[in-house]
Amino acid sequence: MSLPGPLADLSGQTLLLLGVYGALAAAYLVVVPLLLYWWMGRRWTVMGKIERTAVYGLVFLFFPGLILFAPFLNFRLRGQGESAA
């Protein structure tokens, strides 16, 4: 099977390497940050010191992916509803 366009000139090893780079980029920018957001959402109020330190390290490591999803996620605490004050 022949690939279309400029991909037809590339060898199988080069295509494999591009696929590996794409998979690593997707994991770094999408998969791990979403799992980290999910983990922080579930455990935020019950984390111990060691776990919180580890999560802060992962936030530092995966910051580019986290910042991509930040505008779309809301982690504000739910209040008591409308106050009559």
C-alpha positions in Angstrom: 0.0 0.0 0.0 1.5 3.3 -1.1 1.1 6.4 1.1 -0.1 9.6 -0.5 1.9 12.8 -0.9 5.2 13.5 0.8 4.9 10.4 3.0 5.5 8.1 0.0 9.2 9.1 0.0 9.8 8.1 3.6 11.1 4.7 4.7 9.2 2.3 7.0 11.6 3.1 9.9 11.1 6.8 9.5 7.3 6.4 9.5 7.6 4.2 12.6 9.8 6.8 14.3 7.2 9.6 13.4 4.5 7.4 14.9 6.4 6.8 18.1 7.0 10.6 18.4 3.3 11.2 17.8 2.3 8.7 20.4 4.7 10.2 23.0 3.5 13.7 22.2 -0.2 12.6 22.6 0.6 10.9 25.9 2.5 14.0 27.2 0.0 16.6 26.1 -3.3 14.8 26.4 -3.5 11.4 28.2 -1.3 12.0 31.3 -2.7 15.5 32.0 -6.3 14.3 31.8 -5.5 11.4 34.1 -3.7 13.9 36.5 -6.8 16.2 36.4 -9.0 13.3 37.2 -6.8 12.1 40.0 -6.5 15.6 41.6 -10.3 16.0 41.4 -10.9 12.8 43.3 -8.2 13.0 45.9 -7.7 16.7 46.5 -9.3 16.9 50.0 -7.9 13.6 51.3 -4.3 13.6 50.1 -1.4 13.1 52.4 1.8 15.1 52.4 3.8 12.6 50.3 1.0 12.2 47.7 0.5 16.0 47.5 4.2 16.5 46.9 4.2 13.9 44.2 1.2 15.5 42.5 2.9 18.9 42.6 5.9 17.3 40.9 3.7 15.8 38.2 1.9 19.1 37.7 5.4 20.7 37.1 6.4 18.0 34.8 3.2 17.9 32.7 2.4 21.7 32.9 2.2 22.2 29.0 -0.6 19.6 28.8 -2.4 20.8 31.9 -2.5 24.4 30.6 -4.1 23.2 27.3 -7.1 21.8 29.3 -7.3 24.5 32.0 -9.8 26.8 30.1 -12.2 23.9 29.8 -12.2 22.5 33.3 -13.9 24.0 36.4 -12.7 23.0 39.9 -14.4 25.6 41.9 -16.1 24.2 45.0 -19.8 23.9 45.0 -21.3 26.3 47.5 -24.5 26.2 49.5 -26.5 27.5 46.7 -28.1 31.0 46.6 -27.7 32.7 49.9 -30.5 34.9 51.2 -28.2 37.5 52.6 
